Amino acid sequence: RELAKGVRDAVNERLRAAEAKLDALAEEDLTVDFITRWSEEISAVGIQSLRTQRHAQELAIKINDKLNDEAVKYREIAQSAFADVEADRAADEALRKVQEMKEREAKRERALEARKKRE
């Protein structure tokens, strides 16, 4: 009887030790599973952040391209307007010179007529 009780106690002790080891392994397994899921979530957030950053960079490039296109258009418009202003100035200058030439010619003709009258 004592021997059976000792064997039973030893078996129970081994059973408790085995259960404690299983509990520890289960706890480790849960911890590893949690850490794995957590690292996957962190990785997913990192990947999403990279995607968002890449998308923002692509949008910035598109916006800069559009702004450059608009700047080229406005520069062409400004150059055209400047050319028109320069052409108007040149035309005004040419008209002024023609008017001056007409006035000199008219003055010369009057001087010639006055000379003819004196003669």
N, CA, C and O atoms as a MOPAC input file, in Angstrom:
PM7 MOZYME 1SCF
protein

 N      0.78700 1    -1.18900 1     0.00000 1
 C      0.00000 1     0.00000 1     0.00000 1
 C      0.83600 1     1.26400 1     0.00000 1
 O      0.57600 1     2.19200 1    -0.76600 1
 N      1.81600 1     1.29500 1     0.84100 1
 C      2.71700 1     2.43700 1     0.90500 1
 C      3.43900 1     2.60500 1    -0.42000 1
 O      3.66200 1     3.71400 1    -0.90600 1
 N      3.78900 1     1.47600 1    -0.97500 1
 C      4.49000 1     1.50100 1    -2.25200 1
 C      3.56800 1     2.03100 1    -3.33700 1
 O      3.98800 1     2.83300 1    -4.17200 1
 N      2.33200 1     1.59800 1    -3.33500 1
 C      1.36900 1     2.05900 1    -4.32900 1
 C      1.11100 1     3.54400 1    -4.14700 1
 O      1.00900 1     4.28700 1    -5.12300 1
 N      1.00500 1     3.98100 1    -2.88300 1
 C      0.79200 1     5.39700 1    -2.62400 1
 C      1.99100 1     6.20000 1    -3.10000 1
 O      1.82300 1     7.26400 1    -3.69700 1
 N      3.19200 1     5.71000 1    -2.84800 1
 C      4.40200 1     6.40300 1    -3.29500 1
 C      4.46300 1     6.47800 1    -4.81600 1
 O      4.85800 1     7.49600 1    -5.38400 1
 N      4.06700 1     5.38500 1    -5.46700 1
 C      4.07000 1     5.37300 1    -6.93600 1
 C      3.02200 1     6.35500 1    -7.44600 1
 O      3.26200 1     7.12200 1    -8.37900 1
 N      1.84800 1     6.31200 1    -6.80500 1
 C      0.77900 1     7.21600 1    -7.22900 1
 C      1.20900 1     8.67400 1    -7.02700 1
 O      0.96900 1     9.51700 1    -7.89100 1
 N      1.83200 1     8.96500 1    -5.90900 1
 C      2.30000 1    10.33300 1    -5.65800 1
 C      3.36600 1    10.74900 1    -6.68600 1
 O      3.37700 1    11.88300 1    -7.16500 1
 N      4.25000 1     9.81600 1    -7.00600 1
 C      5.28600 1    10.10600 1    -8.00100 1
 C      4.66300 1    10.35600 1    -9.37200 1
 O      5.06700 1    11.26300 1   -10.09900 1
 N      3.65900 1     9.52200 1    -9.71300 1
 C      2.98500 1     9.70100 1   -11.00500 1
 C      2.25600 1    11.03700 1   -11.01500 1
 O      2.30800 1    11.78900 1   -11.98900 1
 N      1.56600 1    11.31600 1    -9.88700 1
 C      0.85900 1    12.60700 1    -9.81600 1
 C      1.83000 1    13.78100 1    -9.92000 1
 O      1.53800 1    14.78600 1   -10.56900 1
 N      2.98400 1    13.64200 1    -9.27500 1
 C      4.00100 1    14.69800 1    -9.34800 1
 C      4.50100 1    14.86400 1   -10.77600 1
 O      4.65600 1    15.98600 1   -11.25600 1
 N      4.75100 1    13.76500 1   -11.44500 1
 C      5.18700 1    13.84700 1   -12.85500 1
 C      4.08200 1    14.42200 1   -13.72600 1
 O      4.33800 1    15.20200 1   -14.64400 1
 N      2.84900 1    14.02500 1   -13.42600 1
 C      1.71200 1    14.55400 1   -14.19400 1
 C      1.60000 1    16.06300 1   -14.00400 1
 O      1.37400 1    16.78900 1   -14.97200 1
 N      1.75400 1    16.54300 1   -12.77400 1
 C      1.70200 1    17.99700 1   -12.52400 1
 C      2.86300 1    18.71500 1   -13.21400 1
 O      2.69100 1    19.80700 1   -13.75700 1
 N      4.02900 1    18.10300 1   -13.19000 1
 C      5.18600 1    18.70000 1   -13.86100 1
 C      4.94600 1    18.75600 1   -15.37000 1
 O      5.25700 1    19.75000 1   -16.02600 1
 N      4.38700 1    17.66600 1   -15.90600 1
 C      4.09600 1    17.64100 1   -17.35100 1
 C      3.04100 1    18.68800 1   -17.69200 1
 O      3.15600 1    19.36800 1   -18.71100 1
 N      2.01400 1    18.82600 1   -16.85300 1
 C      0.97400 1    19.84100 1   -17.09200 1
 C      1.56700 1    21.24500 1   -17.01100 1
 O      1.21000 1    22.12200 1   -17.79800 1
 N      2.46800 1    21.45100 1   -16.06300 1
 C      3.12100 1    22.75800 1   -15.93300 1
 C      3.94600 1    23.06000 1   -17.17900 1
 O      3.95600 1    24.18500 1   -17.67900 1
 N      4.64800 1    22.01900 1   -17.67600 1
 C      5.42400 1    22.22400 1   -18.91500 1
 C      4.49200 1    22.52400 1   -20.08200 1
 O      4.76900 1    23.41100 1   -20.88800 1
 N      3.37300 1    21.77600 1   -20.17400 1
 C      2.41200 1    22.03900 1   -21.25200 1
 C      1.83300 1    23.44500 1   -21.14300 1
 O      1.67800 1    24.13800 1   -22.14800 1
 N      1.50900 1    23.87000 1   -19.90200 1
 C      1.00700 1    25.23400 1   -19.71100 1
 C      2.04700 1    26.25900 1   -20.13800 1
 O      1.71100 1    27.25500 1   -20.77900 1
 N      3.30600 1    26.02400 1   -19.78700 1
 C      4.38400 1    26.94300 1   -20.17200 1
 C      4.53500 1    26.97200 1   -21.68600 1
 O      4.70500 1    28.03700 1   -22.27900 1
 N      4.47100 1    25.77900 1   -22.32000 1
 C      4.57300 1    25.72500 1   -23.78900 1
 C      3.38300 1    26.42800 1   -24.44600 1
 O      3.54600 1    27.14400 1   -25.43400 1
 N      2.18700 1    26.21700 1   -23.89300 1
 C      0.99900 1    26.87800 1   -24.44100 1
 C      1.13000 1    28.38700 1   -24.30800 1
 O      0.76300 1    29.13500 1   -25.21400 1
 N      1.66200 1    28.83100 1   -23.15900 1
 C      1.86700 1    30.26400 1   -22.95600 1
 C      2.89700 1    30.80500 1   -23.93700 1
 O      2.70900 1    31.88100 1   -24.50500 1
 N      3.97100 1    30.07700 1   -24.13800 1
 C      4.97700 1    30.48100 1   -25.12600 1
 C      4.36700 1    30.53200 1   -26.52100 1
 O      4.62300 1    31.45800 1   -27.29000 1
 N      3.54900 1    29.51600 1   -26.84100 1
 C      2.90000 1    29.47100 1   -28.14600 1
 C      1.99700 1    30.68400 1   -28.33800 1
 O      1.99200 1    31.29600 1   -29.40600 1
 N      1.23200 1    31.03100 1   -27.29900 1
 C      0.37400 1    32.22200 1   -27.38100 1
 C      1.21300 1    33.48300 1   -27.54700 1
 O      0.86800 1    34.37800 1   -28.31800 1
 N      2.31900 1    33.53900 1   -26.81100 1
 C      3.19800 1    34.70600 1   -26.90900 1
 C      3.78900 1    34.81600 1   -28.30800 1
 O      3.82200 1    35.90300 1   -28.88600 1
 N      4.25800 1    33.69400 1   -28.85600 1
 C      4.82400 1    33.69300 1   -30.21000 1
 C      3.75200 1    34.06800 1   -31.22400 1
 O      4.01500 1    34.83300 1   -32.15200 1
 N      2.54300 1    33.53200 1   -31.05100 1
 C      1.44500 1    33.85900 1   -31.96300 1
 C      1.11300 1    35.34500 1   -31.89500 1
 O      0.90600 1    35.99000 1   -32.92300 1
 N      1.06300 1    35.89200 1   -30.65800 1
 C      0.79000 1    37.32300 1   -30.50700 1
 C      1.88000 1    38.16500 1   -31.16400 1
 O      1.58900 1    39.11700 1   -31.88800 1
 N      3.12500 1    37.80900 1   -30.90700 1
 C      4.24200 1    38.56900 1   -31.47600 1
 C      4.22200 1    38.47500 1   -33.00400 1
 O      4.49300 1    39.45900 1   -33.69100 1
 N      3.90400 1    37.30000 1   -33.52900 1
 C      3.83700 1    37.12900 1   -34.98300 1
 C      2.74700 1    38.01800 1   -35.57700 1
 O      2.97000 1    38.73100 1   -36.55500 1
 N      1.55200 1    37.95900 1   -34.95900 1
 C      0.45000 1    38.80200 1   -35.48300 1
 C      0.78800 1    40.28700 1   -35.34100 1
 O      0.49700 1    41.08400 1   -36.23200 1
 N      1.39900 1    40.64500 1   -34.22500 1
 C      1.76100 1    42.04400 1   -34.00000 1
 C      2.78300 1    42.50600 1   -35.03200 1
 O      2.65700 1    43.60000 1   -35.58200 1
 N      3.79500 1    41.68200 1   -35.29800 1
 C      4.81300 1    42.06600 1   -36.28500 1
 C      4.21300 1    42.12700 1   -37.68600 1
 O      4.62000 1    42.95900 1   -38.49600 1
 N      3.24200 1    41.24900 1   -37.98100 1
 C      2.56700 1    41.32400 1   -39.28000 1
 C      1.78500 1    42.62500 1   -39.40900 1
 O      1.78300 1    43.24900 1   -40.47000 1
 N      1.12300 1    43.03100 1   -38.33200 1
 C      0.37500 1    44.30300 1   -38.33700 1
 C      1.32800 1    45.48100 1   -38.53700 1
 O      1.05300 1    46.38400 1   -39.32800 1
 N      2.44400 1    45.46500 1   -37.81800 1
 C      3.43500 1    46.54500 1   -37.95300 1
 C      3.97500 1    46.57500 1   -39.38100 1
 O      4.14500 1    47.64400 1   -39.96700 1
 N      4.23900 1    45.40400 1   -39.92700 1
 C      4.73800 1    45.31900 1   -41.29800 1
 C      3.71100 1    45.86200 1   -42.28100 1
 O      4.05800 1    46.58000 1   -43.22000 1
 N      2.43500 1    45.51500 1   -42.06100 1
 C      1.36800 1    46.00600 1   -42.93900 1
 C      1.25800 1    47.52400 1   -42.85700 1
 O      1.06300 1    48.19600 1   -43.87000 1
 N      1.38400 1    48.05800 1   -41.64500 1
 C      1.34000 1    49.52600 1   -41.48700 1
 C      2.51700 1    50.16200 1   -42.21100 1
 O      2.36500 1    51.19600 1   -42.86100 1
 N      3.68900 1    49.54600 1   -42.10000 1
 C      4.87300 1    50.07200 1   -42.79800 1
 C      4.69500 1    50.04900 1   -44.30400 1
 O      5.04600 1    51.00500 1   -44.99600 1
 N      4.14900 1    48.95500 1   -44.80600 1
 C      3.92000 1    48.84300 1   -46.25300 1
 C      2.90300 1    49.88900 1   -46.70600 1
 O      3.09000 1    50.53400 1   -47.73700 1
 N      1.82700 1    50.05600 1   -45.93400 1
 C      0.82400 1    51.06300 1   -46.28100 1
 C      1.42900 1    52.46000 1   -46.24500 1
 O      1.11100 1    53.30100 1   -47.08600 1
 N      2.29200 1    52.70400 1   -45.28200 1
 C      2.95800 1    54.00300 1   -45.19600 1
 C      3.82600 1    54.24400 1   -46.42800 1
 O      3.83300 1    55.34300 1   -46.98300 1
 N      4.55800 1    53.21400 1   -46.85300 1
 C      5.38100 1    53.35100 1   -48.06000 1
 C      4.51800 1    53.60600 1   -49.28300 1
 O      4.86600 1    54.42200 1   -50.13600 1
 N      3.38100 1    52.90300 1   -49.37000 1
 C      2.46300 1    53.12600 1   -50.50500 1
 C      1.94300 1    54.55700 1   -50.49900 1
 O      1.89500 1    55.22100 1   -51.53500 1
 N      1.55500 1    55.01700 1   -49.31700 1
 C      1.03800 1    56.38200 1   -49.20100 1
 C      2.11600 1    57.39100 1   -49.58300 1
 O      1.84500 1    58.36400 1   -50.28600 1
 N      3.33300 1    57.15500 1   -49.11900 1
 C      4.43700 1    58.05500 1   -49.44500 1
 C      4.70500 1    58.06200 1   -50.95100 1
 O      4.90400 1    59.12100 1   -51.54600 1
 N      4.71000 1    56.87400 1   -51.56400 1
 C      4.93800 1    56.78000 1   -53.00400 1
 C      3.82800 1    57.49500 1   -53.77500 1
 O      4.08800 1    58.18900 1   -54.75800 1
 N      2.58600 1    57.31400 1   -53.31500 1
 C      1.45400 1    57.97100 1   -53.97300 1
 C      1.57600 1    59.49200 1   -53.84600 1
 O      1.30200 1    60.22600 1   -54.79600 1
 N      1.98700 1    59.95400 1   -52.67400 1
 C      2.16400 1    61.40000 1   -52.47500 1
 C      3.25900 1    61.93700 1   -53.39400 1
 O      3.12300 1    63.02500 1   -53.95300 1
 N      4.33700 1    61.18200 1   -53.55100 1
 C      5.41800 1    61.60400 1   -54.44500 1
 C      4.93600 1    61.64200 1   -55.89700 1
 O      5.26800 1    62.56400 1   -56.64100 1
 N      4.15300 1    60.63700 1   -56.29600 1
 C      3.62400 1    60.62700 1   -57.66100 1
 C      2.70900 1    61.81700 1   -57.89300 1
 O      2.76600 1    62.45200 1   -58.94600 1
 N      1.86400 1    62.12000 1   -56.91300 1
 C      0.98400 1    63.28800 1   -57.03700 1
 C      1.79400 1    64.57500 1   -57.11600 1
 O      1.47300 1    65.46300 1   -57.90600 1
 N      2.83900 1    64.68100 1   -56.30600 1
 C      3.68500 1    65.88200 1   -56.33900 1
 C      4.33600 1    66.04100 1   -57.70900 1
 O      4.43700 1    67.15400 1   -58.22500 1
 N      4.77600 1    64.93300 1   -58.29700 1
 C      5.38600 1    64.99000 1   -59.63300 1
 C      4.35400 1    65.44200 1   -60.65900 1
 O      4.65100 1    66.28300 1   -61.50700 1
 N      3.13800 1    64.88600 1   -60.58800 1
 C      2.07700 1    65.28000 1   -61.52400 1
 C      1.73400 1    66.75400 1   -61.37300 1
 O      1.56000 1    67.46500 1   -62.36200 1
 N      1.63700 1    67.20900 1   -60.11900 1
 C      1.31400 1    68.62300 1   -59.87200 1
 C      2.41500 1    69.51500 1   -60.41900 1
 O      2.13000 1    70.53000 1   -61.05400 1
 N      3.67700 1    69.14800 1   -60.17800 1
 C      4.79400 1    69.94300 1   -60.69600 1
 C      4.79000 1    69.96800 1   -62.21800 1
 O      5.06300 1    71.00600 1   -62.82100 1
 N      4.48000 1    68.82900 1   -62.84800 1
 C      4.40400 1    68.79400 1   -64.30800 1
 C      3.31800 1    69.73000 1   -64.81500 1
 O      3.52900 1    70.47400 1   -65.77300 1
 N      2.14700 1    69.69200 1   -64.16700 1
 C      1.04100 1    70.57500 1   -64.58100 1
 C      1.42100 1    72.04000 1   -64.37600 1
 O      1.15100 1    72.88500 1   -65.23000 1
 N      2.04900 1    72.33200 1   -63.23900 1
 C      2.47100 1    73.71500 1   -62.98800 1
 C      3.50100 1    74.18100 1   -64.01100 1
 O      3.46200 1    75.32600 1   -64.46100 1
 N      4.42100 1    73.28900 1   -64.37500 1
 C      5.41100 1    73.64000 1   -65.39500 1
 C      4.74300 1    73.88600 1   -66.74100 1
 O      5.10500 1    74.81800 1   -67.45900 1
 N      3.75800 1    73.04000 1   -67.08600 1
 C      3.02100 1    73.24800 1   -68.33500 1
 C      2.31400 1    74.60000 1   -68.33200 1
 O      2.34500 1    75.32900 1   -69.32300 1
 N      1.67400 1    74.92700 1   -67.20400 1
 C      0.98500 1    76.21100 1   -67.08700 1
 C      1.98700 1    77.36300 1   -67.17700 1
 O      1.71300 1    78.37900 1   -67.81500 1
 N      3.12900 1    77.20500 1   -66.54900 1
 C      4.14900 1    78.26100 1   -66.58500 1
 C      4.62300 1    78.48400 1   -68.01900 1
 O      4.82100 1    79.62400 1   -68.44100 1
 N      4.80300 1    77.39900 1   -68.76500 1
 C      5.22200 1    77.52500 1   -70.17100 1
 C      4.14800 1    78.27200 1   -70.96400 1
 O      4.45300 1    79.16200 1   -71.75800 1
 N      2.88100 1    77.89600 1   -70.73500 1
 C      1.78200 1    78.58300 1   -71.45100 1
 C      1.76400 1    80.07100 1   -71.12300 1
 O      1.66300 1    80.91000 1   -72.01800 1
 N      1.86400 1    80.39700 1   -69.81800 1
 C      1.83600 1    81.80500 1   -69.42700 1
 C      3.04000 1    82.56500 1   -69.95400 1
 O      2.93300 1    83.73800 1   -70.31400 1
 N      4.19600 1    81.89400 1   -70.00000 1
 C      5.38100 1    82.54400 1   -70.55700 1
 C      5.17000 1    82.83800 1   -72.03700 1
 O      5.52800 1    83.91100 1   -72.52100 1
 N      4.58400 1    81.87300 1   -72.75700 1
 C      4.31800 1    82.08900 1   -74.18400 1
 C      3.32800 1    83.23000 1   -74.37800 1
 O      3.48400 1    84.04800 1   -75.28400 1
 N      2.30100 1    83.28200 1   -73.51700 1
 C      1.32200 1    84.37300 1   -73.60700 1
 C      2.00100 1    85.70600 1   -73.31900 1
 O      1.77300 1    86.69300 1   -74.01900 1
 N      2.84300 1    85.72600 1   -72.27700 1
 C      3.54300 1    86.96700 1   -71.92400 1
 C      4.48300 1    87.40000 1   -73.04800 1
 O      4.57000 1    88.58400 1   -73.37200 1
 N      5.18800 1    86.42700 1   -73.64100 1
 C      6.08700 1    86.76000 1   -74.74700 1
 C      5.30500 1    87.29500 1   -75.93700 1
 O      5.73600 1    88.23400 1   -76.60600 1
 N      4.15800 1    86.69300 1   -76.19300 1
 C      3.32000 1    87.16100 1   -77.30100 1
 C      2.81000 1    88.57400 1   -77.02300 1
 O      2.82200 1    89.43800 1   -77.89900 1
 N      2.36100 1    88.78900 1   -75.78300 1
 C      1.87400 1    90.12800 1   -75.42200 1
 C      3.00700 1    91.14400 1   -75.51100 1
 O      2.79800 1    92.26000 1   -75.98900 1
 N      4.19700 1    90.77500 1   -75.06100 1
 C      5.34500 1    91.67200 1   -75.13700 1
 C      5.67200 1    91.97400 1   -76.59200 1
 O      5.96900 1    93.11300 1   -76.95100 1
 N      5.61400 1    90.92900 1   -77.43300 1
 C      5.88500 1    91.12700 1   -78.85700 1
 C      4.84500 1    92.07500 1   -79.46700 1
 O      5.17600 1    92.92100 1   -80.29800 1
 N      3.57600 1    91.92100 1   -79.04100 1
 C      2.53100 1    92.82100 1   -79.53600 1
 C      2.79600 1    94.25400 1   -79.09400 1
 O      2.62700 1    95.19100 1   -79.87400 1
 N      3.20900 1    94.42000 1   -77.84800 1
 C      3.51500 1    95.76500 1   -77.34000 1
 C      4.69700 1    96.34700 1   -78.10100 1
 O      4.68000 1    97.51600 1   -78.48400 1
 N      5.71800 1    95.53300 1   -78.31900 1
 C      6.88400 1    95.99400 1   -79.07800 1
 C      6.48700 1    96.34700 1   -80.51400 1
 O      6.95500 1    97.34300 1   -81.06600 1
 N      5.63200 1    95.53800 1   -81.10500 1
 C      5.17900 1    95.82900 1   -82.47300 1
 C      4.38600 1    97.13300 1   -82.49700 1
 O      4.54400 1    97.93300 1   -83.41900 1
 N      3.52800 1    97.35800 1   -81.48500 1
 C      2.77400 1    98.61000 1   -81.39900 1
 C      3.72000 1    99.79900 1   -81.23200 1
 O      3.51700 1   100.84400 1   -81.85000 1
 N      4.74100 1    99.64700 1   -80.40900 1
 C      5.70700 1   100.72500 1   -80.22000 1
 C      6.44600 1   101.01400 1   -81.52400 1
 O      6.64500 1   102.16900 1   -81.90200 1
 N      6.85000 1    99.93600 1   -82.20400 1
 C      7.56800 1   100.12200 1   -83.46700 1
 C      6.66000 1   100.79700 1   -84.48700 1
 O      7.10300 1   101.67400 1   -85.22800 1
 N      5.38400 1   100.38900 1   -84.53000 1
 C      4.44400 1   101.00600 1   -85.47300 1
 C      4.23000 1   102.47200 1   -85.12000 1
 O      4.19400 1   103.32300 1   -86.00900 1
 N      4.08600 1   102.78000 1   -83.82300 1
 C      3.92300 1   104.17300 1   -83.39900 1
 C      5.15700 1   104.99500 1   -83.77400 1
 O      5.04000 1   106.13200 1   -84.23300 1
 N      6.33600 1   104.41000 1   -83.57400 1
 C      7.57800 1   105.10400 1   -83.92500 1
 C      7.64800 1   105.34200 1   -85.43100 1
 O      8.05100 1   106.41700 1   -85.87500 1
 N      7.25700 1   104.34500 1   -86.20700 1
 C      7.27300 1   104.50700 1   -87.67300 1
 C      6.28700 1   105.59400 1   -88.10200 1
 O      6.60000 1   106.41100 1   -88.96800 1
 N      5.10500 1   105.60300 1   -87.50200 1
 C      4.11100 1   106.64000 1   -87.83900 1
 C      4.62100 1   108.03300 1   -87.45900 1
 O      4.43200 1   109.00000 1   -88.19600 1
 N      5.27100 1   108.11400 1   -86.29500 1
 C      5.82300 1   109.39400 1   -85.86600 1
 C      6.87300 1   109.88500 1   -86.86100 1
 O      6.90300 1   111.06300 1   -87.21600 1
 N      7.74200 1   108.96000 1   -87.31000 1
 C      8.78200 1   109.34400 1   -88.27000 1
 C      8.15700 1   109.77800 1   -89.59900 1
 O      8.59200 1   110.74900 1   -90.21600 1
 N      7.13600 1   109.04400 1   -90.02200 1
 C      6.45100 1   109.42700 1   -91.27000 1
 C      5.83700 1   110.81500 1   -91.11700 1
 O      5.93600 1   111.64400 1   -92.02100 1
 N      5.20200 1   111.06500 1   -89.97300 1
 C      4.58700 1   112.38100 1   -89.74100 1
 C      5.64700 1   113.48000 1   -89.75200 1
 O      5.43100 1   114.55100 1   -90.31900 1
 N      6.80300 1   113.20900 1   -89.11800 1
 C      7.89200 1   114.17900 1   -89.11600 1
 C      8.38600 1   114.43000 1   -90.53300 1
 O      8.65700 1   115.56800 1   -90.91800 1
 N      8.50100 1   113.34000 1   -91.31400 1
 C      8.96400 1   113.51000 1   -92.70500 1
 C      7.96500 1   114.34400 1   -93.49700 1
 O      8.36200 1   115.19000 1   -94.29800 1
 N      6.67600 1   114.11300 1   -93.28000 1
 C      5.64200 1   114.88200 1   -93.99000 1
 C      5.72400 1   116.34600 1   -93.59100 1
 O      5.60100 1   117.23800 1   -94.43100 1
 N      5.93200 1   116.58600 1   -92.29800 1
 C      6.02500 1   117.97100 1   -91.83500 1
 C      7.24800 1   118.65600 1   -92.43400 1
 O      7.16000 1   119.81100 1   -92.85000 1
 N      8.40000 1   117.95900 1   -92.48600 1
 C      9.60300 1   118.53700 1   -93.09300 1
 C      9.37600 1   118.80300 1   -94.57800 1
 O      9.77600 1   119.83600 1   -95.11600 1
 N      8.70700 1   117.81800 1   -95.23600 1
 C      8.43000 1   117.97900 1   -96.67400 1
 C      7.50200 1   119.16800 1   -96.89900 1
 O      7.70800 1   119.95700 1   -97.82200 1
 N      6.48600 1   119.29400 1   -96.06000 1
 C      5.54800 1   120.41300 1   -96.19400 1
 C      6.28300 1   121.72900 1   -95.93200 1
 O      6.03500 1   122.71500 1   -96.62500 1
 N      7.16200 1   121.76100 1   -94.96400 1
 C      7.92700 1   122.95900 1   -94.64300 1
 C      8.84100 1   123.33100 1   -95.81100 1
 O      8.97400 1   124.50000 1   -96.17500 1
 N      9.46500 1   122.29900 1   -96.38700 1
 C     10.35600 1   122.54400 1   -97.51800 1
 C      9.54900 1   123.07700 1   -98.72200 1
 O      9.98300 1   123.98800 1   -99.42700 1
 N      8.36500 1   122.48100 1   -98.93000 1
 C      7.53200 1   122.95400 1  -100.05400 1
 C      7.09100 1   124.39300 1   -99.83000 1
 O      7.04900 1   125.18300 1  -100.77400 1
 N      6.76600 1   124.73600 1   -98.60800 1
 C      6.37800 1   126.12800 1   -98.32000 1
 C      7.55800 1   127.07400 1   -98.55400 1
 O      7.40300 1   128.18000 1   -99.07100 1
 N      8.73700 1   126.60300 1   -98.15600 1
 C      9.92700 1   127.42900 1   -98.35600 1
 C     10.18300 1   127.60300 1   -99.84500 1
 O     10.54100 1   128.69600 1  -100.28300 1
 N     10.00400 1   126.53100 1  -100.64400 1
 C     10.18400 1   126.62200 1  -102.08900 1
 C      9.16100 1   127.56500 1  -102.70600 1
 O      9.50900 1   128.35600 1  -103.58300 1
 N      7.91000 1   127.50000 1  -102.27000 1
 C      6.86000 1   128.37900 1  -102.80200 1
 C      7.13800 1   129.80900 1  -102.43000 1
 O      6.90400 1   130.72100 1  -103.22300 1
 N      7.63900 1   130.01400 1  -101.22500 1
 C      7.94200 1   131.36500 1  -100.80200 1
 C      9.09900 1   131.90700 1  -101.64300 1
 O      9.09400 1   133.08300 1  -102.00600 1
 N     10.07600 1   131.08000 1  -101.95400 1
 C     11.20100 1   131.50100 1  -102.78400 1
 C     10.72300 1   131.81800 1  -104.18800 1
 O     11.16100 1   132.79300 1  -104.79900 1
 N      9.81000 1   130.97600 1  -104.70300 1
 C      9.31200 1   131.21100 1  -106.05600 1
 C      8.54400 1   132.52400 1  -106.10400 1
 O      8.62700 1   133.25300 1  -107.09300 1
 N      7.81500 1   132.82700 1  -105.07400 1
 C      7.04200 1   134.05500 1  -105.05100 1
 C      7.95400 1   135.27100 1  -104.99300 1
 O      7.62700 1   136.31900 1  -105.55000 1
 N      9.07500 1   135.14300 1  -104.33400 1
 C      9.99700 1   136.25000 1  -104.24800 1
 C     10.71400 1   136.44600 1  -105.55500 1
 O     11.16400 1   137.56000 1  -105.82500 1
 N     10.83800 1   135.50600 1  -106.32500 1
 C     11.57500 1   135.63700 1  -107.56700 1
 C     10.72700 1   136.13800 1  -108.63000 1
 O     11.18800 1   136.31200 1  -109.75800 1

